[in-house]
Amino acid sequence: MQCQNCHSELPEGARFCSECGTSIAPAPQAAPTPSEVFQSSPFDQEQGASHAASEPTEVYQAPASYQEYGAPAPYQEYAAPSQLAPAPTAYASAPGTPAPGAPYAGYPAPGFPSNANDPYATQSAYAPYFAGTAPNQPRRRKKTALIVTLVTVIALVVLLGGGITYFVAQNNQRSQAVQGLQWDNPNALYSGVQALPPTTTSKLDSASGNSWTETVSASNSHPYACEYKDAAYHVTLTKVKTIYTCKEKTSYSDFAMQIDATIAQGDEGGISFRYPSQGNHYTLLYSTQGAYRVLVYSGGLYKYSLLSGAHSDEFKTGSQQVNTLMLIAHKSTFHFYVNGKFVNSFIDNTYANGALGLTTYARNSTSEMSFSNLKIWRL
């Protein structure tokens, strides 16, 4: 082997010329056989690719195997199943309806989002599909209705609680006032009762709001009457030597009763009280001359008198005179007042409770009593 520069003889395998120092290039190796170059790679075998042998001159051209490594298809095939693009789904479209992804002619219509025809587009949850139409807000309406309901319930509870508190306070105050009444002092007792608010107040000018008995007018076939007329409550009796009472429906035990009484016809009239059943009661009568008496009836018959032959100058005598009568009953003790003045007291325990009544007595002729301005106190 000779040096290409100085043509000196060189030993085999020398890399530099010993004479001139020139680098000696290695001898070229024989080109590989086509069978070594164009064997199919394992990758090609997995893809099912095969390559026909070609001439050695094609060794340095871009072979198909190198092109396959650059194509996206092999990489997509080796991707994980979850990463693979979903295969398009075939849609059974209605007649005249384009397939997904194919926009309608002239769409999107006004009011629709620009991507309304794209089935894979993400729509805004707040974007309305129709221009000029406010979106429905059922949740907000339900929430508003719930708030209104809660506020109403709270207001009712507060009002009810306030009403109950007020009622309890008033009731306690009344109970204390009743307990403080001077039962053994008639004048102080009268003032104490008058200071209390009445349980019942009525002008007795009509049947409205009243629970007193009401009948037809008196006649030959119907000798008595309980009726509202002339802005008052009238008790009329045409049968002489008899007594008749029109009752209220409420029962009382300890009470005070005040009423304006007028003898319109006849001689006597008054009030009845502690009327537990028909024919059983106390009755207080007064006359146009200012006399008064208290009778006890049992089974509809006169039993005995508690007061008889008494007289008081506190009465206004004569017919058509208005006298204000008041009776205070506490247990078995009774106090009687006329026109705001104490008249007399009596004691009896025959009846402990019962209804109240308005009475007339026809001694010798038709008797008619007129009553108005009723007040009742529960004690």
C-alpha positions as CSV (number, residue, x, y, z in Angstrom):
1,M,0.0,0.0,0.0
2,Q,1.4,3.4,-1.0
3,C,0.9,6.9,0.4
4,Q,-1.2,8.9,-2.0
5,N,0.9,12.0,-1.2
6,C,4.5,10.8,-1.4
7,H,4.0,7.4,-2.9
8,S,6.0,5.8,-0.1
9,E,5.3,2.1,0.8
10,L,3.2,1.8,3.9
11,P,2.5,-1.3,6.0
12,E,-0.9,-2.8,6.0
13,G,-3.3,-1.1,8.4
14,A,-1.2,2.1,8.7
15,R,-3.3,5.2,9.4
16,F,-0.5,7.8,8.8
17,C,2.3,8.0,6.3
18,S,5.7,7.6,8.1
19,E,7.3,9.9,5.6
20,C,5.0,12.8,5.2
21,G,2.5,12.2,7.9
22,T,-0.5,12.2,5.6
23,S,-3.7,10.5,7.1
24,I,-4.4,7.3,5.3
25,A,-8.2,6.7,4.6
26,P,-9.4,3.1,5.2
27,A,-10.2,1.0,2.3
28,P,-13.9,1.1,1.2
29,Q,-16.0,-1.9,2.3
30,A,-18.2,-3.8,0.0
31,A,-21.8,-2.6,-0.3
32,P,-24.3,-4.8,1.7
33,T,-26.3,-7.2,-0.3
34,P,-29.9,-6.3,-1.1
35,S,-31.1,-9.1,1.2
36,E,-29.5,-7.3,4.2
37,V,-30.9,-3.9,3.4
38,F,-34.4,-4.6,2.4
39,Q,-35.5,-7.2,5.1
40,S,-38.8,-6.2,6.6
41,S,-38.6,-4.6,10.1
42,P,-40.7,-5.9,13.1
43,F,-42.7,-2.7,12.8
44,D,-43.5,-3.4,9.2
45,Q,-44.5,-6.9,10.1
46,E,-46.9,-5.7,12.8
47,Q,-48.6,-3.3,10.3
48,G,-48.8,-6.1,7.8
49,A,-46.4,-4.2,5.5
50,S,-44.2,-6.0,3.0
51,H,-41.5,-4.6,0.7
52,A,-40.3,-6.1,-2.5
53,A,-36.5,-6.2,-3.0
54,S,-35.2,-3.5,-5.3
55,E,-32.0,-2.7,-7.0
56,P,-29.0,-1.5,-4.9
57,T,-29.3,1.9,-6.5
58,E,-32.5,2.4,-4.4
59,V,-30.7,2.0,-1.1
60,Y,-30.1,5.7,-0.6
61,Q,-33.6,6.8,-1.7
62,A,-36.4,7.4,0.9
63,P,-37.9,3.8,1.3
64,A,-41.5,3.2,2.0
65,S,-40.6,2.0,5.5
66,Y,-39.3,5.5,6.4
67,Q,-42.4,7.2,5.1
68,E,-44.6,4.9,7.2
69,Y,-42.7,6.0,10.4
70,G,-43.6,9.6,9.6
71,A,-47.3,9.0,8.8
72,P,-49.9,9.7,11.5
73,A,-51.8,6.5,11.0
74,P,-49.3,4.1,12.8
75,Y,-49.2,6.4,15.8
76,Q,-53.0,6.5,16.0
77,E,-53.1,2.7,15.8
78,Y,-50.7,2.5,18.8
79,A,-52.7,5.0,20.9
80,A,-54.7,3.9,24.0
81,P,-58.3,3.0,23.3
82,S,-59.6,5.9,25.4
83,Q,-57.6,8.4,23.4
84,L,-58.9,7.2,20.0
85,A,-61.2,9.6,18.2
86,P,-64.8,8.2,18.5
87,A,-66.1,6.8,15.3
88,P,-68.8,8.9,13.8
89,T,-72.3,7.8,14.6
90,A,-74.8,7.2,11.9
91,Y,-77.9,9.3,12.5
92,A,-81.3,8.4,11.2
93,S,-82.4,11.8,10.1
94,A,-86.0,12.8,9.6
95,P,-86.9,13.6,6.0
96,G,-85.6,17.0,5.2
97,T,-83.3,17.2,8.2
98,P,-79.6,17.5,7.5
99,A,-77.1,15.2,9.2
100,P,-75.3,16.5,12.4
101,G,-72.6,19.0,11.5
102,A,-74.3,20.1,8.3
103,P,-75.9,23.5,8.9
104,Y,-79.4,24.3,7.7
105,A,-79.7,26.8,4.9
106,G,-80.0,30.2,6.4
107,Y,-79.1,29.0,9.9
108,P,-78.4,29.9,12.6
109,A,-81.6,31.9,12.9
110,P,-81.8,35.2,14.8
111,G,-81.6,34.6,18.5
112,F,-79.7,31.3,18.2
113,P,-75.9,31.1,19.1
114,S,-73.5,31.0,16.2
115,N,-72.7,27.3,16.9
116,A,-76.3,26.2,17.3
117,N,-75.9,23.7,14.4
118,D,-72.8,22.1,15.8
119,P,-73.8,19.0,17.9
120,Y,-70.4,18.9,19.6
121,A,-70.3,22.6,20.5
122,T,-70.6,23.6,24.2
123,Q,-73.5,25.9,24.7
124,S,-73.6,28.5,27.4
125,A,-76.1,27.7,30.2
126,Y,-77.2,31.3,30.3
127,A,-77.5,32.0,26.6
128,P,-81.2,32.1,25.5
129,Y,-82.2,30.3,22.3
130,F,-84.8,32.9,21.3
131,A,-84.0,36.6,21.0
132,G,-86.1,38.8,23.2
133,T,-87.4,36.0,25.4
134,A,-86.3,36.0,29.0
135,P,-85.1,32.6,30.2
136,N,-87.3,30.7,32.6
137,Q,-86.2,31.0,36.3
138,P,-88.2,28.3,38.1
139,R,-85.6,27.9,40.9
140,R,-85.6,31.6,41.6
141,R,-89.4,31.7,41.6
142,K,-89.5,28.7,44.0
143,K,-86.9,30.4,46.2
144,T,-88.9,33.7,46.2
145,A,-92.1,31.8,47.1
146,L,-90.4,30.0,49.9
147,I,-89.0,33.2,51.3
148,V,-92.5,34.9,51.1
149,T,-94.0,31.9,52.8
150,L,-91.4,31.9,55.6
151,V,-91.8,35.6,56.2
152,T,-95.6,35.2,56.3
153,V,-95.4,32.3,58.8
154,I,-92.9,34.3,61.0
155,A,-95.2,37.3,60.9
156,L,-98.2,35.2,61.9
157,V,-96.3,33.6,64.7
158,V,-95.1,37.0,66.0
159,L,-98.7,38.4,65.8
160,L,-100.2,35.3,67.3
161,G,-97.6,35.2,70.0
162,G,-98.2,38.9,70.7
163,G,-101.9,38.4,70.8
164,I,-101.6,35.5,73.2
165,T,-99.3,37.4,75.3
166,Y,-101.6,40.4,75.4
167,F,-104.6,38.1,76.1
168,V,-102.8,36.4,79.0
169,A,-101.7,39.7,80.4
170,Q,-105.2,41.1,80.2
171,N,-106.7,38.0,81.7
172,N,-104.2,38.0,84.6
173,Q,-104.8,41.7,85.2
174,R,-108.6,41.1,85.2
175,S,-108.2,38.1,87.6
176,Q,-106.2,40.2,90.0
177,A,-108.8,43.0,89.8
178,V,-111.7,40.5,90.5
179,Q,-109.8,39.0,93.4
180,G,-109.3,42.5,94.8
181,L,-113.1,43.3,94.8
182,Q,-114.5,44.1,98.3
183,W,-117.4,41.6,98.4
184,D,-118.5,42.6,101.9
185,N,-118.7,46.3,101.0
186,P,-121.6,46.9,98.5
187,N,-120.6,50.5,97.6
188,A,-116.9,49.6,97.0
189,L,-118.0,46.5,95.2
190,Y,-120.1,48.5,92.8
191,S,-117.3,50.9,92.0
192,G,-114.8,47.9,91.5
193,V,-117.1,46.1,89.1
194,Q,-117.8,49.3,87.1
195,A,-114.0,49.7,86.7
196,L,-113.8,46.3,85.0
197,P,-114.4,45.9,81.3
198,P,-117.8,44.1,80.7
199,T,-117.7,40.6,79.3
200,T,-120.8,41.4,77.2
201,T,-122.1,44.8,76.0
202,S,-125.2,45.2,73.9
203,K,-127.7,48.0,73.1
204,L,-130.4,45.2,72.5
205,D,-131.6,47.3,69.5
206,S,-131.6,44.3,67.1
207,A,-131.1,40.6,67.0
208,S,-127.7,41.0,65.4
209,G,-125.0,39.8,67.7
210,N,-127.4,38.8,70.5
211,S,-128.3,35.4,71.9
212,W,-131.7,36.3,73.5
213,T,-134.8,34.3,72.6
214,E,-136.9,35.8,69.8
215,T,-140.5,34.9,69.0
216,V,-143.5,36.2,67.0
217,S,-145.6,39.1,68.3
218,A,-148.1,38.5,71.1
219,S,-151.7,37.6,70.0
220,N,-154.8,35.9,71.3
221,S,-153.4,32.5,70.2
222,H,-149.9,33.4,71.3
223,P,-150.1,35.3,74.7
224,Y,-146.4,36.1,75.1
225,A,-143.6,37.6,72.9
226,C,-139.8,38.2,73.0
227,E,-139.0,40.6,70.2
228,Y,-136.8,43.4,69.0
229,K,-138.7,46.6,68.2
230,D,-138.3,50.4,68.7
231,A,-134.6,50.0,69.2
232,A,-135.0,47.8,72.3
233,Y,-135.8,44.3,73.4
234,H,-139.5,43.8,74.4
235,V,-141.1,41.2,76.6
236,T,-144.9,41.2,76.3
237,L,-147.5,39.1,78.2
238,T,-151.3,39.3,77.6
239,K,-152.4,36.5,80.0
240,V,-153.1,38.0,83.4
241,K,-152.0,36.5,86.7
242,T,-148.9,35.0,85.0
243,I,-145.2,35.8,84.7
244,Y,-143.1,35.3,81.7
245,T,-139.3,35.4,81.1
246,C,-137.2,35.7,77.9
247,K,-133.9,34.0,78.5
248,E,-130.3,34.4,77.2
249,K,-128.5,31.2,76.3
250,T,-125.3,31.6,78.4
251,S,-124.9,30.2,81.9
252,Y,-123.3,32.3,84.7
253,S,-122.3,31.6,88.2
254,D,-120.7,34.7,89.8
255,F,-121.6,37.7,87.7
256,A,-122.8,41.3,87.6
257,M,-125.7,42.4,85.3
258,Q,-126.8,45.9,84.5
259,I,-129.7,46.9,82.2
260,D,-132.0,49.8,81.5
261,A,-135.6,48.7,82.2
262,T,-138.9,50.5,81.3
263,I,-142.4,49.5,82.2
264,A,-144.2,50.2,78.9
265,Q,-147.6,48.7,80.0
266,G,-148.8,47.1,83.1
267,D,-147.6,47.2,86.7
268,E,-144.4,45.0,87.2
269,G,-141.3,43.7,85.5
270,G,-137.7,43.0,86.2
271,I,-134.9,40.4,85.7
272,S,-134.4,36.7,86.4
273,F,-131.1,35.0,87.1
274,R,-129.4,31.6,87.8
275,Y,-131.9,29.9,85.6
276,P,-130.5,26.3,85.5
277,S,-133.6,24.8,83.9
278,Q,-137.1,25.6,82.8
279,G,-139.2,26.8,85.8
280,N,-136.2,27.0,88.2
281,H,-134.8,30.5,88.9
282,Y,-134.6,33.7,91.0
283,T,-136.8,36.6,89.8
284,L,-136.5,40.3,90.9
285,L,-139.6,42.4,90.2
286,Y,-140.3,46.1,90.7
287,S,-143.5,48.1,90.2
288,T,-144.4,51.6,88.9
289,Q,-144.8,52.7,92.6
290,G,-141.1,51.8,93.5
291,A,-141.9,48.6,95.4
292,Y,-139.7,45.5,94.7
293,R,-139.4,41.8,95.7
294,V,-137.3,38.7,95.1
295,L,-139.0,35.4,94.4
296,V,-137.7,31.8,94.2
297,Y,-139.4,29.6,91.6
298,S,-139.1,25.8,91.4
299,G,-140.7,23.6,88.8
300,G,-142.4,26.6,87.4
301,L,-144.2,27.4,90.7
302,Y,-143.6,30.1,93.2
303,K,-141.7,28.7,96.1
304,Y,-141.0,31.6,98.5
305,S,-139.9,35.2,98.7
306,L,-136.5,36.4,99.8
307,L,-137.6,40.1,99.9
308,S,-141.2,41.2,99.9
309,G,-143.0,44.4,100.6
310,A,-139.8,46.4,100.2
311,H,-139.7,49.9,98.8
312,S,-136.9,52.2,97.5
313,D,-136.9,55.9,96.7
314,E,-134.2,55.2,94.2
315,F,-136.8,54.1,91.6
316,K,-138.3,56.5,89.1
317,T,-142.0,55.8,89.6
318,G,-144.7,55.7,86.9
319,S,-144.9,54.2,83.4
320,Q,-142.4,54.9,80.7
321,Q,-139.7,55.7,83.2
322,V,-136.2,54.3,82.6
323,N,-134.6,52.7,85.6
324,T,-131.1,51.2,85.5
325,L,-131.1,47.9,87.4
326,M,-127.9,46.2,88.6
327,L,-127.4,42.9,90.4
328,I,-124.1,41.5,91.6
329,A,-124.1,37.7,92.5
330,H,-121.2,36.2,94.3
331,K,-121.7,32.6,95.6
332,S,-124.8,32.8,97.7
333,T,-124.8,36.6,98.3
334,F,-126.6,39.1,96.1
335,H,-126.4,42.9,96.0
336,F,-129.1,45.0,94.3
337,Y,-128.6,48.5,92.9
338,V,-131.0,51.0,91.3
339,N,-129.8,54.0,89.2
340,G,-126.2,53.6,90.6
341,K,-127.3,53.4,94.2
342,F,-127.1,50.4,96.5
343,V,-130.6,49.3,97.6
344,N,-130.5,45.9,99.3
345,S,-128.7,42.5,99.8
346,F,-130.0,39.0,100.2
347,I,-128.6,35.5,100.7
348,D,-129.7,32.2,99.2
349,N,-128.0,29.0,98.0
350,T,-130.9,27.4,96.1
351,Y,-129.3,27.9,92.7
352,A,-125.6,28.2,92.0
353,N,-125.6,29.0,88.3
354,G,-127.8,29.4,85.3
355,A,-128.9,31.7,82.5
356,L,-130.1,35.3,82.7
357,G,-133.6,36.4,81.8
358,L,-135.8,39.5,81.3
359,T,-139.2,39.3,82.9
360,T,-142.7,40.8,82.8
361,Y,-145.6,40.2,85.2
362,A,-149.2,40.7,84.1
363,R,-151.1,41.3,87.4
364,N,-154.4,42.7,86.2
365,S,-153.8,43.5,82.5
366,T,-151.4,43.1,79.6
367,S,-147.8,43.8,80.7
368,E,-144.9,44.9,78.5
369,M,-141.3,45.6,79.5
370,S,-138.7,47.4,77.3
371,F,-135.0,46.6,77.9
372,S,-131.8,48.2,76.5
373,N,-128.1,48.9,77.2
374,L,-127.2,45.5,78.6
375,K,-123.8,44.9,80.3
376,I,-122.7,41.6,81.9
377,W,-119.5,40.9,83.8
378,R,-118.2,37.5,84.6
379,L,-116.7,37.5,88.1
